């Protein structure tokens, strides 16, 4: 079973940043699978074994239908820019060669091409999608990945200072679809601040909205309990309730007043007017409790 693609993404980004149009070109040659190495800009960290096995069966029956994008390295080998999953499936299927597009790409072009190729896949998990969009933003702004979110927040806060950069971000995220760059940094980019175990849980199926709630738990035991509850089907609202903890009972007003009256310093701080009013209220309360007060008092 092959993955669905959304080639319109690559088409829309073509021309915005150099290198994207290589994704649409036909294969020109084949290379030995042994000469290929995974790329450093691969957004994927997790390859679902079942999905990979499905792709392996398809490759065994039909071959690799879409070429890999690779770039030569100084060692005489080739780095996979896009198509690592197809390469893994081909090796599992026993293929010794795969169709490739060989392109001499800069790091920026390779980063972008890897991101775009993966964003066209339907089975990309949320963490992988976040990283891929981060790569697109990094290339668009010319900023390292570890600083791009802060740069985007700065642009959002000072929208009038660099309109050209904002226009480029608007165009890039508009081509990607689904969400604007402002929505991205305010919502899903927060996943990058989660602990590694929670990020791994998102990669393997945990709803990212639940992960963001769980990530706010400070106590390890509470976080573990919330993870178990999420795995059992707890909703985001239910997880928020767990985070808040049980509601604290409101202290009885009579107990509160009695404690205040026992505090001599609090009583002596009353001026003459306040003391007279307090005495009147206490007299009324005493009459009410003794059953002497009428309903009209």
C-alpha positions in Angstrom: 0.0 0.0 0.0 1.5 3.3 -1.1 1.0 6.6 0.6 -1.3 9.3 -0.7 0.4 12.5 -1.8 -0.6 16.1 -2.0 1.7 17.4 -4.8 0.0 20.7 -4.8 2.1 21.7 -1.7 5.3 21.3 -3.7 3.8 23.1 -6.6 2.7 26.0 -4.5 6.0 26.3 -2.8 8.0 26.1 -6.0 9.4 29.5 -6.7 9.1 30.7 -3.1 12.3 29.0 -2.1 14.8 27.4 -4.4 15.0 23.6 -4.7 11.3 22.6 -4.2 10.7 22.0 -7.9 13.1 19.1 -7.9 10.4 17.0 -6.2 8.3 17.0 -9.4 11.0 15.8 -11.8 11.2 12.2 -13.1 13.8 9.7 -12.0 17.0 9.7 -14.1 18.9 6.8 -12.7 19.0 4.1 -10.1 21.4 3.6 -7.2 22.4 0.7 -5.0 20.5 0.8 -1.7 23.9 0.1 0.0 25.2 3.5 -1.3 22.4 5.5 0.4 22.4 7.0 3.9 19.5 8.6 5.9 19.4 12.4 5.6 20.2 14.7 8.6 17.1 16.8 7.8 14.6 13.9 8.0 11.5 15.2 10.0 10.5 11.7 10.8 11.7 10.1 14.0 9.3 7.2 14.1 8.5 4.7 11.4 5.4 2.7 12.2 6.3 -0.9 11.8 2.9 -2.0 10.5 2.7 0.8 8.0 6.3 0.1 6.9 5.4 -3.6 6.4 2.4 -2.6 4.2 4.7 -0.4 2.1 7.2 -3.3 1.9 4.5 -5.6 0.5 3.6 -3.0 -2.1 7.2 -2.5 -3.1 7.7 -6.2 -3.3 4.8 -6.4 -5.7 5.2 -3.2 -7.7 8.6 -1.8 -7.0 9.4 1.7 -5.8 6.9 3.9 -7.8 8.2 7.3 -6.7 11.9 8.1 -6.9 14.0 9.1 -3.9 15.6 12.5 -3.9 19.3 12.2 -3.0 22.4 14.4 -2.9 26.0 13.3 -3.3 28.4 13.5 -0.3 32.1 14.0 -0.2 32.6 10.3 0.7 31.2 9.2 -2.6 28.0 8.1 -1.1 24.5 9.7 -1.3 22.4 11.3 1.4 18.6 10.7 1.2 16.9 14.0 1.2 13.4 12.7 0.6 12.2 9.1 0.5 13.9 7.4 3.5 10.7 5.3 4.2 10.7 4.0 0.6 14.4 3.1 1.0 13.7 1.2 4.2 10.8 -0.7 2.5 13.0 -1.5 -0.5 15.7 -3.0 1.6 13.1 -5.1 3.6 11.6 -6.2 0.3 15.1 -7.4 -0.9 15.6 -4.8 -3.6 19.2 -3.9 -4.3 18.5 -0.7 -6.3 16.0 2.1 -6.1 15.1 4.9 -8.6 16.6 8.3 -7.6 16.8 11.9 -8.5 20.4 13.0 -7.9 20.6 16.7 -7.1 23.4 18.9 -5.7 21.5 20.7 -3.0 22.6 23.1 -0.3 21.7 22.4 3.3 18.9 24.9 3.0 17.5 23.4 -0.2 17.8 19.9 1.3 16.1 20.9 4.5 13.2 22.4 2.6 12.8 19.6 0.1 12.8 17.0 3.0 10.1 19.1 4.8 7.9 19.5 1.8 8.1 15.9 0.7 7.0 14.7 4.1 4.3 17.3 4.5 2.6 15.8 1.4 2.2 12.5 3.2 -1.1 11.7 4.9 0.5 9.6 7.7 2.8 12.2 9.1 2.3 12.4 12.9 1.9 15.8 14.6 5.5 16.0 16.0 6.8 15.2 12.5 4.5 17.8 11.0 5.7 20.4 13.5 9.3 19.7 12.8 8.7 19.8 9.0 6.9 23.2 9.2 9.7 24.4 11.5 12.2 23.5 8.7 10.1 25.4 6.1 10.1 28.5 8.4 13.8 28.1 9.1 14.6 28.2 5.4 12.1 31.0 4.7 13.5 33.2 7.4 17.2 32.1 7.1 17.2 31.3 10.8 18.5 28.1 12.6 15.7 25.7 13.6 16.4 26.2 17.3 15.8 30.0 17.0 13.0 30.1 14.5 10.1 30.0 16.9 11.4 32.9 18.9 12.0 34.8 15.6 8.4 34.2 14.5 7.1 35.4 17.9 9.2 38.5 17.5 7.7 39.1 14.0 4.2 38.6 15.4 4.7 41.1 18.1 6.3 43.7 15.8 4.4 43.2 12.6 5.3 46.6 11.1 9.0 46.2 11.3 9.7 43.6 8.7 6.7 43.3 6.3 8.7 41.4 3.6 9.6 38.6 6.0 6.0 38.4 7.2 4.8 38.2 3.6 7.2 35.3 2.9 5.9 33.5 6.0 2.3 34.1 4.9 3.1 32.8 1.4 4.9 29.7 2.7 2.3 28.6 5.3 -0.4 29.5 2.9 1.0 27.1 0.4 1.3 24.4 3.1 -2.4 25.0 4.1 -4.2 23.9 7.2 -2.9 26.7 9.5 -1.3 30.1 9.4 2.2 30.6 10.9 0.7 32.6 13.7 -1.6 29.8 14.6 1.3 27.4 14.4 3.5 29.3 16.9 0.6 29.9 19.3 -0.6 26.3 19.3 1.3 23.3 18.0 4.8 24.8 18.3 4.4 24.4 22.1 4.9 20.7 21.5 8.6 21.3 21.1 8.7 22.3 24.8 7.3 19.0 26.0 9.6 16.4 27.6 11.0 13.7 25.3 8.7 11.0 26.7 5.6 13.1 25.9 6.9 13.9 22.5 7.4 10.2 21.9 3.9 9.5 23.1 2.6 12.0 20.5 4.7 10.4 17.8 3.1 7.0 18.6 -0.5 8.2 18.8 -1.3 10.5 21.8 -3.5 13.4 20.8 -1.2 16.5 20.9 -3.9 18.5 22.7 -3.9 16.0 25.5 -0.1 16.0 25.6 -0.1 19.7 26.1 -2.4 19.4 29.1 -0.3 16.5 30.6 2.8 18.5 30.1 1.6 21.1 32.6 1.6 18.5 35.4 4.6 19.2 37.7 4.4 16.0 39.8 5.7 12.8 38.1 3.0 10.7 39.7 0.2 13.0 38.4 1.7 13.0 34.9 1.9 9.2 34.9 -1.7 9.0 36.1 -2.8 11.4 33.4 -1.0 9.5 30.7 -2.7 6.3 31.8 -6.1 8.1 31.8 -5.4 9.5 28.3 -4.5 6.0 27.1 -7.8 4.7 28.5 -9.7 7.4 26.5 -9.9 10.4 28.9 -11.0 13.6 27.1 -9.0 16.9 27.2 -11.6 18.3 29.6 -11.2 15.3 31.9 -7.4 15.7 31.9 -7.8 19.3 32.8 -9.9 18.3 35.8 -7.2 15.9 36.9 -4.6 18.7 36.5 -6.7 21.0 38.7 -7.2 18.3 41.3 -10.2 17.8 43.6 -12.1 21.0 44.5 -11.2 22.3 47.9 -14.3 22.5 50.2 -15.3 26.0 51.2 -14.8 26.6 54.9 -17.9 26.9 56.9 -18.6 30.7 57.5 -19.5 30.1 61.1 -16.1 28.4 61.7 -14.4 31.3 59.9 -16.1 34.0 62.1 -15.5 32.1 65.3 -11.8 31.9 64.4 -11.7 35.6 63.7 -13.4 36.5 67.0 -10.8 34.4 68.9 -8.1 36.6 67.4 -7.8 39.4 70.0 -5.5 41.5 67.7 -8.1 41.5 64.9 -10.8 42.7 67.4 -8.6 45.4 68.9 -7.8 46.8 65.5 -11.5 47.8 65.1 -12.2 51.5 65.6 -15.2 52.6 67.8 -17.6 52.8 64.8 -16.6 49.4 63.5 -16.8 47.9 66.9 -20.3 49.2 67.5 -21.4 47.8 64.1 -19.8 44.4 64.9 -21.5 44.3 68.3 -24.9 45.1 66.7 -24.4 42.3 64.1 -23.3 39.8 66.8 -26.4 40.7 68.9 -28.6 40.0 65.8 -26.8 36.8 65.2 -27.2 35.7 68.8 -30.9 36.5 68.7 -31.3 34.6 65.5 -29.6 31.5 66.8 -31.6 31.6 70.0 -34.8 31.8 68.0 -35.8 35.2 69.3 -35.4 37.1 66.0 -38.4 37.6 63.8 -38.5 37.1 60.0 -38.6 40.9 59.6 -35.4 41.6 61.5 
